[in-house]
């Protein structure tokens, strides 16, 4: 029996509707939730993503500011922009879109963001809070979206064997931290490029999360029957017959794996839409923490 599809589009829509309702509450007390995005250069994927963020903010009734800087922008100029947004009371959440041009130190830029406005959850203070279980920080949006999917579909995590493929600071590490928290209580294994006999790990996973950026890497033979498979990857694969010359594929070989798994996320339409929805949700949380005189 084919796996049940986990619909990230519908869940993201529900989250964004909840955010829009919360924005009205904040506006009623005199706070207009505001999100600022800094885009340096003209990376095509980043440009599309930033445009979608701005549109989502407008639909939710949020104040949105997009700062576009040329690829020649210096490190000092990026840091000065971050300082300006840190000091702006109309901005409650902010992020600097990655990747940055080579002359800019991404780590230094992230560390410059006020942790109270770091709705992307990448500042070391927020990363540390997540690891030790404090709830007043921000977690990265993609792992947070995965947690929402698991809750929405009633996937039991307590005592579950979870295997994460990928150890990035954006997905793998924060994903592991979220799943280990009291109340979630999963047993987590993080696999990576040096893992021996990867399939031996993945085949025992009740929940398998793939986040490595390699198209169709996870095959049916790597998946336990009835497992929940979360595909975080989104890769362009050349396809001459497609209108744009390529198709989007996840890190999971979807069709064969869907015949083995119990639940599975599609690509596109699975985890992807939740990233922006969770970003809006975090911005709303940041705005709600503002004290009104």
N, C-alpha and C positions, 0 to 999 in steps of 0.2 A: 504494500500500500504506500503510495507516495507520501512524502513528508508534508506536514501542514506548513504553508507559507506564513512567515511572520511579516506582516504588512507595516513597514516603517512609515509609509506615506500617510496612512490613516492615523497612526499613533502621533506622528509629528503634527498633523492637523489638529488633533485633540489637544495636544500640549500648547500649540500656538493659540487656540481658542481660549484656553485657560489663562494664558499669559495676557491676552487682550482684555479679558475680564479683570485681571489683576492690575493692569495699567490704568483702567478706569478708577479703581479704588485708590491708587497712588495719586492720580491727578486730582481726585476729590479732596485729598489732604494737602494739595499744593506742590506735589512732586511729579514732574514729567520724566519718566525713566528715559535715560539717554545712553546710546551706545556709539562710540567712535571707533572707526577702523582706519588704520594708517596703511596705505599701499605704496610701497617703494618700487618703482620700475613698472614694467608692462608684462609680467609673466601672464600668459593667456589664461591658464587655469585659475590663478589667483584673481585676475580681473573679473572673471565670470562669478567666482565664489563671492567676492566682495559685493558685486552688483546684486546678487541674490540675498545677501545679508541686509543690504539697504532696503530692498523691496519688502523683506519679511518684517523689518522694523516698522516700516510705514503701515503695513497691513495690521500690525498689532497696536498701532497708535503711539509708538515710541518715537522719541526724538532721535534722529539718525544723522551722524556726521561722518563723511568719508573724506579723508585727506589723501590726495594723490601727490606723490613726490617723484621727481625724475630719478632714473636709475643712477645718475651721477651724484645723488645726495650723499653727503658725508655722514660719517658716524655721529659727529657732533651735532649736525642738523637734525638727525633722527632723534637723538636724545633730547634736544631742545623741544622738539614737538611733543615727545612723551611728557616732558616736564609741564608743558602748557596744558595738556589734557589732564594730567594729574591734579592741576590746580583749578580746573574748570568745574564749578559746582553743577553745571548742566549735564556733565558727563558722569555717569555712574558705573559704566563698564567700558573697557577699552581693550583693543588688541592691535598688535602690529602683525600684519599678514606675512607669513613666511612663504617662500624663501626670500631672504634679503640679498642685495647685491654683495659681491665678495668683499668690498671695502668696509662693510658693516658687520660688527660682531653681534650675532643674534643673541648670545647668552647675556652680553652686557645690556642689550636693549630690553630683554625680558626682565632682568633684575632691576631695571630702572622703573618699571611700571609699579604703581602703588598696588600692593597686594589686595587692598580693599576694592580695587577696580579691575583686577586681573581675572575677568570672567572666563578667560581661556584656561585658567588653572595651571599655568606653567611656571609661575614665580616659585623659587625655592621654598618660600614660606608656605605657600598653598600646597606644594608637593609634600612638605613635611607634615602639615596638618592632616592631609589625607592619609599619610602612612600611619600616623599614630592615632587616627580615629577622631580627631577634633572635627566638629561639624560647622564651624564658623568660617571655613575657607571655601575655596571653589575647586571642584574637580574638573579635569579636562572634559570637553563636551562629548566627544565620541564615546569614551567609556561610560559616561553618564547615560547616554542614549541607549547603550547596550543594556544597562541595568533596567531602564524603563521597559525595554522589550521583554526582558525576562520576567519582570513583574506582571506586565500586561497579559502575557500568555501563560501565566501560572507555572513557570518552570521552577521546580524546587531546587534551591541552592544549598540548603542545610545538609552538610555531609556529602554533597555531590563532588565527584571528581571533575575538576575543570582543568583543561589543558589549553594554554594560550601559546600560539605560535607567533613569536615576535616580542622583543623586549625594548621597544622604543619608549621614550619619555612621553610620547603623545598618546599611545594606546596601551602597549603591553604592560609597562610597569604600573601606571595608574589603574588599569583594569584589574591587575592582580591585587592591588591594595583595596579596591572597592569590594572585591569578592571575598576577601579575608576578614572583613569587618564583622564584629559581633552583630548578630541579627541576620547576617547573610550566611556566614559560617561554611563557605565552600573550602574544599581542600584543593589548593592551586599548584599546578606545575607550569613553569614558564620555560618554553623551548626556544631555541635560537639556532644560529648557523653552526655552532659547535656541538649541538646535542647529538649524542650517539643513538642510533636506531630510533629515529623520530617516530616512525609508525607504531613502534611498541608503546610509546606514550600516548599517541592520539587514539589508538584503538581501545584504550581503557577509559576514555573521557565520556562522562555523561553529558558534559557541555564542552564543545570544542570551538575555540575562537581563533580565527585566522586573520593575522594582521601583519603580513610580510611584504606585500607588494609584488607578488609573483603570480601571474595569471594561471588559474586552474591548477594550482600546485597541490591542493588537497584532493586526493582521489577517493573513490568509494572504498577501496581496500584499506584506507587509513581510518575509517570511521566505524565506530561501534553501532550496531543495530539499535535504532530507536533514539540515538543521541540528538541533542540540540546542537545545530551547527550555525554559528554566527560568522558571517563573512564580512569582515571590515574592509577588505581590499577593493580597490576600484582601479582597473588598469585598462589602458587603451591597447586593443589588439587589432593589427592591420586586417582589414576585410575589404577587398576591392569591390565586392558586390554591394556594400553598404553605401548609402547616399554620401556620407561624409568621409568614406574611405577607411573607417575603423568602427569597431564595436566596443562596448564596455564589458569587461569581464571581471569577476571577483577573483579572490585567491582560491576559491573552491570550484572544482569541476562540477558545476551545478546539477546538470541532468542526471548523471550516474549517482551522485551523492544523495540527491533527493529521493532516490529509490531505496536508500538504506536508512537515512535519518528519520527521526520522529518529527522534528521541527527544523526549518531552515530559512535563512534570510536570502532573498533574491538580490541581485545586483544588475541594474539599479533598483531602487525602491525598498531597500532594507534599512541598513544602518545609516546610509548617507543622509536622508532627509532629517534624521533626528539630531544631527550635529548643530544645525542652525537653530532648531527648535530649543535645544538645551542651552544654547548661547543666549537666546532671548530670555529663557527662564532664569538663568543666572543673573542677567542684567536687571531683571525685575526684583530678584532677591537683594541685589546691591542697592537698588533704589529704595526698597522697603526699609533698609537699615538706616537711612538718612533721617536724622532728627530734625523736625520742623520747629522753628522758634515759636 
